[in-house]
Amino acid sequence: MRSISERTKLYVQEARPRMAEELGITPKELAGMHRRIEVTPRRPGPGRLGR
């Protein structure tokens, strides 16, 4: 099973050419854009720091 981070990276990797096309820019120009992912804090579960 892949982590959420791994799944997100795979999704973005596959979606990048489509996103660039929709924006009318090249994939190289898209690669220069900064990514900002907002995350919400969550309570540590079993096996994490809050054990």
Order of alpha helices (4+ residues) and beta strands (2+ residues): alpha-alpha
